């Protein structure tokens, strides 16, 4: 074709002969090899050894008790006996002098007690179970010292909360060779000492509440706080 016959406008004519470089593809690293899974222990022995791997045993797990002074134990027992004997003597003396604060009656396993000045109608309601039970305490499994501490805390807290009707479960002592020891101690704690100032009356519970293995306890009313504000 003649030169005059070529088209006037050729925008891509200058690109003739230009070589296009191919982009280099980077080599990808080979995939990381996953560690081989450990075989699970075949039996319980291997499982235990696998679980204890790296554990260092202690030298000794035995606690050696300190030596006990036999003399102090004997003296403590003697002091407890003297204290109980003094309580019995004081109670008998109060009965003889007519100064006993509580009138206690025991018929077989049933027992009841109340302050001398209590209205018998109140005791009748307590014996009939007409007083609502606002809290209860189970002394099963307690030794004497633990039971006394638990009963003291229970009555003190209940009186501070304004509770009146309580249920104290002490058991009948049928499995004990010494009889109802805990029951006797509970009556002693309710009628003497600091707890006696909180108690108005008590009696064996109805069968549905534990029968002769439990006591209904009626507490005194908590003194009302004064409405007057204390000066700053």
ROZARO-12461 format. One record per residue: y, x, z of N, C-alpha, C, O, CB in turn; residue in three letters. Coordinates in steps of 0.02 Angstrom, whole numbers, plus 50000, padded with zeros to 5 digits. Atoms other than C-alpha are relative to their C-alpha. Glycine has a CB too. Example, Ala and Ser with C-alpha at 12.3 -4.5 7.8 and 13.67 -1.06 7.14 Angstrom:
! residues 2
499415004550000497755061550390500605004550000500595009750033500014995050062ALA 499414995849997499475068450357500554996150037501104998650045500235002049929SER 
This chain:
! residues 232
499405004450000500005000050000500615004550000500635009550035500014995150062UNK 499384996050004501735006649957500384999750064500304995150105500444997749942UNK 499604999549939502935011950090500464994150009500584992050065500395006350002UNK 499535005649996504114997850050499654993650019499964988850043500364999149935UNK 500365006249984502724985350074499794999650074499544994450095499384999449957UNK 500185000149928502434990050260500464995350039501054994650022500025007250030UNK 499565004549960503064977650390500565003850034500505009650053499584996250053UNK 499414996849973504764981150458499935001750074500145007050096500614995649989UNK 500044999149927504354979250643499285001550020498844997250013500264993650038UNK 500664998049976502844988850713500075003050070500145009150076499665005249952UNK 499864997549931503024990250904499455004550027499595008550072500104994250047UNK 500554996149973501294998250935499825006049958499305009249969499404995650009UNK 500174994450045501365011450800500035006750037499685011350018500475000149940UNK 499934993749964501865025050925499405001350046499295007050067500644999950042UNK 500574999149956500285022051029499395002649963498865003749993499834993550035UNK 500564997850039499185027950888499835007250017500265011550017500154999449925UNK 500234993349985498155043150936500025001950073499815007350091500415004949963UNK 499994998649928498435041951124499324998450029499054992950021500564995950037UNK 500675001049969496805044351219500094997250071500534999450108499605006750002UNK 499995003149934496495033751374499485003350043498895003450027499884992349996UNK 500454996649953495765043251519499634994750043499924989950068500395005050045UNK 500415004349959494345034851609500055002050073500045007950090499275000149977UNK 499954998749929494515033051797499325002450027498794999850010500234993750039UNK 500604997449970493295043151897499774995450059500174993650102500115007450025UNK 500285004149945492195032852010499765004650056499355009050045499424995449974UNK 500204996049943492015040052182499294998250020499084992550019500484998950059UNK 500695001049979490265042352241499994997150070500294999850116499615006649997UNK 500075003249934489835030852385499485003650042498945005550017499824992649993UNK 500494996649958488985038852535499364995950006499374989750003500295001450070UNK 500645003649994487165034452555500004995750063500294997750114499395004950000UNK 500015004549940486845020052677499675003550060499185007150054499614993449985UNK 500264996949940486575025452856499324997150017499194991250010500494999150059UNK 500675002249981484815024752914499994997050070500235000150118499515006049996UNK 500055003349935484505012453055499455003150042498905004550017499874992449992UNK 500524997049958483595019853203499394995550006499444989350007500275001650069UNK 500625003849995481825014553217499954996550067500104999450119499385004749990UNK 500055003949939481535000953344499415002550041498865003950016499924992549984UNK 500534997949955480565005853498499504994350009499674988450012500285002250069UNK 500525005049990478944997153521500044997150070500145000950118499305003149987UNK 499985002949932478924984953667499415002450041498885004050014499994992349996UNK 500554997749957477884989953818499384995649990499424989649982500214999950074UNK 500625003550013476084985353797499764995950059499444990850050499465004949980UNK 500245003649942475754979953976500535000250055501075003050045499335003050026UNK 499525000449945476604976654144500175006850029500735007950051499744995450054UNK 499874993349973476414994554201500525003849959500995006649986499355004150004UNK 499514996850044477335001454050500674996650004501194999950001499755000149928UNK 499375003749993478644987754068500375002150063500985003050062499874992550001UNK 499684997949937478964992654250500265007249994500825008650016499504999550058UNK 499774993050008479065011354207500605000449955501055004449966499435004349973UNK 499435000050046480255007454065500634997550037501175000150026499864995549939UNK 499435002749963481384997154182500245004950053500845005150067499814993450033UNK 499824995249947481355010754316500185006949973500245011750011499435000650048UNK 499844993550030481775024554194500695002550025501194999050017500004999549922UNK 499384997249975483095035754274500164998350072500655000750099500564997849958UNK 499885001949931482965027954446499715005450046499155007750036499684993150016UNK 500214994849954482855040454588499814996750066500234993350095500555005450011UNK 500205003249937481865034854742500375003250059500515009250058499245000650010UNK 499674997549940482705036354912499485003650043498875002850035500334994250040UNK 500454996049960481985047955041499594995750048498994996650055500395005350040UNK 500365004249953481555034555170500394993550009501004993550014499915003650068UNK 499685006649990481895015855189499834997150069499934991150080499794995249945UNK 500175002349932481315014655370500585001350047500855006950049499365003650026UNK 499464999449951482635011555503499695001050069499324996850094500474993749999UNK 500274998449935482215019655666500464997150053501044999350058499905007750010UNK 499565003049949482895008855810500165005050055499775009550071499684993750031UNK 499804995749944483835017155950499584998450061499374992750070500754999150015UNK 500405001349940482885019056112500354994950046500954995250057499875006550039UNK 499745005349958483095004056227499905001950073499385004450093499654993149985UNK 500034998549929483495006256410499644994150035499914988650039500705001150030UNK 500395005349968482154996356502500354997550063500304991650080499305002550017UNK 499665002149939483184996256662500544994949987500634990250027500305005950033UNK 499475004750015484634987156578499724993249982500034988049997500445002549942UNK 500315006450017483454973856510499784996350063499884990350070499405001049952UNK 500235003149937482694970656681500594997350039500564991850067499615005050042UNK 499415002149963484424969656761500314993949968500564989450003500515005750005UNK 499735005950035485004957356627499604993850016499884988450026500035001249924UNK 500435005849984483514946056660500124997750072500164991750085499265001849990UNK 499875001849930483814946756848500674996550008500724991750046499975006250044UNK 499345003149995485654942456825499984992949973500294988450002500525004249960UNK 500065006750027485194927456717499664995450050499864989650058499615000149935UNK 500365004149950483964921256850500454998350059500464992650083499375003750025UNK 499545001349944485264923256988500524994849981500704990550021500355006550022UNK 499505004850023486534913756884499724992949997500054988150018500275002049930UNK 500315006650003485324899356853499864997250070499954991350083499355000349960UNK 500135002349931484844898657037500654997650033500644992750070499685005750042UNK 499365002149971486684897657087500224993349973500504989250010500545005349986UNK 499825006550029486954883256967499604994350032499874989050047499895000149924UNK 500415005149969485494873757041500244998550071500284992750092499265002250001UNK 499765000849931486124876657219500664996150000500744991650042500085006850035UNK 499355003450002487884870957173499914992749982500264988350009500475003449950UNK 500125007050020487214855257089499724995950058499944990350071499534999749939UNK 500295003549943486144850557238500514998950056500524993650087499405003850027UNK 499495000649949487594853757357500504994649982500724990950026500355006650010UNK 499535005250021488734842657254499704993150008500054988450025500205001149927UNK 500335006449990487444828757259499994998050073500104992250091499295000249972UNK 500025001449929487284830257447500694998050026500754993450067499755006250039UNK 499325001449977489184830257472500314993949966500864991849985500435006049989UNK 499725005750036489434815757352500575001949954500994997649939500234994950049UNK 499464997650043490564826157241499775001149928500145004049889500295006450028UNK 500254998950068489504826057083500424996049951500564990149963499264997949995UNK 499595003350050490524821856929499574995749954499814990849926500385005249959UNK 500445003650046489014815756829499434996750037499154999550084499735004849946UNK 500585003649975487704802956869499465000449946499534997349893500174992550018UNK 500524998850050486114808456777499374996450021499154996950079499875007649992UNK 500625003749988484564797556763499485002149948499635002449888500114992349998UNK 500544997850044482904803356689499394995750013499144995450070499845007650010UNK 500605004149995481454791556655499515002249945499605000549887500174992449993UNK 500454997350050480004800156570500385004949955500695009649980499694994449957UNK 499624995850047480744808156413500714997549989501135001149964499635000449933UNK 499335002850010482244796556412500465002350055500275002750114499974992249998UNK 499514998149950483814802356499500694997649979500834996449920500005007750010UNK 499315001950012485614797356515500425002850056500175004150111500084992249996UNK 499534997549951487144803656607500714997949982500874997049924499955007650005UNK 499315002050012488954798856628500415002050061500155003050116500064992449987UNK 499564998749943490454802756735499984994050046499884988450024500735001649976UNK 500085005249949490454792856895500484994249988500314988450002500115002950070UNK 499495005250007492034783256850499964996349933500404992249919500685003050008UNK 500035003150067491464777756675499824992650006499404990750046499495003749955UNK 500155007250003491454759156636499294999349970499145002349919500534996249956UNK 500695000850023489644753556616499964996649932499464997349897499614995950052UNK 500005003250066490114743256463500035005349944499735004449891500604995249993UNK 499974994650049490534759456371499335003449993499115005049938500545005250020UNK 500674996950003488854767056418499514995449965499064997849929499755001550071UNK 500455004750033487984751256359500085000449924499585000149888500154992850025UNK 499884999350072488804752856187499705006549974499435006749919500754999749985UNK 500274993550021488294771156179499244999749994498955002349946500215005550050UNK 500745000550000486474767256222499764995549943499214996649917499754997250067UNK 500195004550055486434753356091500135002949932499964999949881500364993450007UNK 499854996950065487024765255956500594996949965500654997549904499414999649957UNK 499425003350030488634755555929500595004849990501085003049957500214994250042UNK 499484995050011489694771355936499865003749935499305006249924500045005050061UNK 500104996750064489944778755763499915007550010500265010650050500594998649953UNK 500134992849997489234796355741500455003549950500395002549890499255001549986UNK 499524996550043490624807455674499795007149983500065010149936500675000050033UNK 500254993250014489704824155680499345000950036499214997650087500535005550022UNK 500644998749968487994830955723499855007450000500125011249960499434996149965UNK 500204993049992487214847455777499255000350011498984996850054500385003550059UNK 500724999149995485404852755753499865006850032500045012050003499654999449931UNK 500134993849964484824865855880499295002549991499085007150026500154999150073UNK 500694997850012483054867755813500015007349978500415009349937499664995649947UNK 500064993050019482544885955800500475004750035500455010750021500095000649927UNK 499534995749964483914892455915499695002350066499354998550100500674996250013UNK 500174997849933483574903156065500544997550048501054994950026499945007850003UNK 499565003049950484444898556228500735002449992501194998349993499765001650071UNK 499324997350006485954910056207500344997549937500934995849938500005007750001UNK 499715002450063486214904856026500164992650005500684990349980499525001249941UNK 499895007249994486044886456069500624998550043501004994050027499394996650031UNK 499425001149957487344887656208500655001549962501134997849967499965004450063UNK 499414998350039488584896356094500144994849946500724992949935499925006949968UNK 499915005050053488284883855953500244993450028500684990249999499344999049962UNK 499795006349969488464868856069500725000450024501104995650017499544998250058UNK 499314999249976490064875756146500504999649943501014996249949500075006650037UNK 499555000150058490864878655977500034993049969500564990649949499785005149947UNK 500045006750030490274861755912500414994950039500804991250010499274997749996UNK 499635004849960490974851656057500755001550001501164996949997499734999950071UNK 499294998149998492604861356064500354998149934500904995349935500085007550013UNK 499705001750065492924859155877500034992549990500524989949963499595003249943UNK 499995007250008492434840855880500554996850042500884992150020499314997150020UNK 499475002749957493614837356026500685001549970501144997349974499955002950071UNK 499364998250031495014846655936500154995649939500724994249924500015007349980UNK 499925004350058494714835655782500104992750020500244988449978499405000649955UNK 499915006949977494824819955889499374995849994499414989749998500554996849962UNK 500635003850005492984815155867499794997650069499945000850120499445004449968UNK 500255002849937492184804256001499244999850002498935002150050500294993050011UNK 500735000950002490384800355949499665005749964499815007249906499824993549967UNK 500364994350028489214815055920499254999150009499034995150051500225006650033UNK 500724999949995487354817855894499775007250006499905011349962499664996449939UNK 500264993249988486514833455966499244999649999498944996250041500275003050068UNK 500735000150007484714836455911499735006350034499885011950014499794999849924UNK 500264994449962483774847356035499245000549997498965005650017500214999450072UNK 500724999950004481954842856003499674997750065500004997150117499765006949982UNK 500375002449942480614836856123499605005450034499345004450089499544994449980UNK 500364994549970479794853456157499254998950004498935001650048500255001350068UNK 500715001549997478054846956117499575006049982499005006650006499844994349953UNK 500394994150020477494863456039500115005950046499815011250036500185002049929UNK 499864994549954478164874056182499564999550061499444994050087500754999950021UNK 500424999949940477044879256325500404998850064500124997150116499635006750005UNK 499565000949942478544878056443500334993250002500734991850046500525005450002UNK 499705006650000479024860456396500684999949965500855004749931500064997350070UNK 499355000650033480734854356337500555004250033501015001650064500224992750000UNK 499524995549968481704869756395500704999049971501194998650008499775007449991UNK 499345000650032483104867756268500334993450020500944993150028499935000449924UNK 499725006549980483324849456315500305000450069500844997750081499454994649998UNK 499744999349932483534853856498500645004250002501105002650039499475003350045UNK 499404995950002484804867256457500604996249971501164996949995499885006449959UNK 499465003950030485814855456348500314995350051500924994750056499754996049939UNK 499755004449947485954842956491500405003950051500925001650075499424996250034UNK 499644995849952486474856956608500685002149973501175002150010499585006350018UNK 499374997850029487824863056488500494994249995501104995150001499895003149932UNK 499565005850008488494845456463500294997750067500834994750069499624994249968UNK 499785002549934488654841956650500325005250044500595003550097499414997050036UNK 499694994749959489274858656715500375004949955500235005549895499465003850041UNK 499634995150037490494871856664500574997049960500794991449973499545003749954UNK 499415002150038491894870656538499874994149955500334990249942500255005849958UNK 500145005650045491004858356423500014993350037500154988150006499335001049967UNK 500035006349962490844845356562500684996550001500714990450012499765001250071UNK 499335003050000492734842456554500154996449934500644992749929500535005350013UNK 499915003450065492544836356373499564993949993499684989849949499875004849944UNK 500535005050009491064824656400500124994150047500274995050106499315003050012UNK 499975006049960491134806656460499304997450016499164995450072500404994549965UNK 500685002649990489314801556436499545002749945499765005249894500004992249999UNK 500514998250049487694805356346499374996150017499284994050074499865007749999UNK 500635003549989486004797056324499545001649942499765003749888500104992450007UNK 500494999050053484404798656223500154995349942500344989549952499284999050026UNK 499835003850060484624792756044499474994749985498924994950013500085004649940UNK 500485004950024483774778055961499485003549955499625008949930500354994249962UNK 500514996750042482164781755864500235001849930500015006949903499414995549994UNK 499764998550068483084781055698500445006249998500545009049944500384994049972UNK 499574994149997484214795255756499675006050035500015010950050500644998350034UNK 500344994449969482904806455835499664998450066499305002550092500485005550011UNK 500335002149938482354796755990500165004750058500735007050066499264999749989UNK 499904995749941482104807156147500075007449982500145011650026499434999150048UNK 499884993150022482284822956043500725001249981500895006449954499575001749942UNK 499294999350016484154819956022500414996250051500154991950088500154997349928UNK 499545003149953485664814556123500624997349965500915000749923500205005150055UNK 499335002450017487144803356089500475002950052500345002750112500034992149999UNK 499514997049954488664812056164500684996649986500904996349929500055007849991UNK 499345003150005490314803156198500515004750031500465006550090500024993050035UNK 499494995449976491834814456214500614996250025500724990450008500215004949945UNK 499375002849977493464811156302500504999849943500435003349893500295004250059UNK 499485000350050494984806456202500435006350003500575008950056500434993750009UNK 499574994150003496044820856144500714997950020500964992749997500005003149929UNK 499315001849980497774820856226500454999849939500425004049895500275005150051UNK 499545000750056499114814856108500565005250005500805006850060500294992949997UNK 499454995250001500414827356054500674996450009500764990749987500005004049934UNK 499345003049989502204824156107500384999349934500345003749891500405004350050UNK 499615001250061503334816755974500665004050001500995004549949500154992649993UNK 499374996449996504814827056036499925006849966499425010449977500235000950073UNK 500014993550034505204842055928500255005550048500745004650085500444999949936UNK 499804994549956505314858456020500635003349972500685004149911499425005350006UNK 499384996950024507044866656010499865006849969499435010549992500525000750056UNK 500084993550033507204881555894500335005550041500325011350022500304999849929UNK 
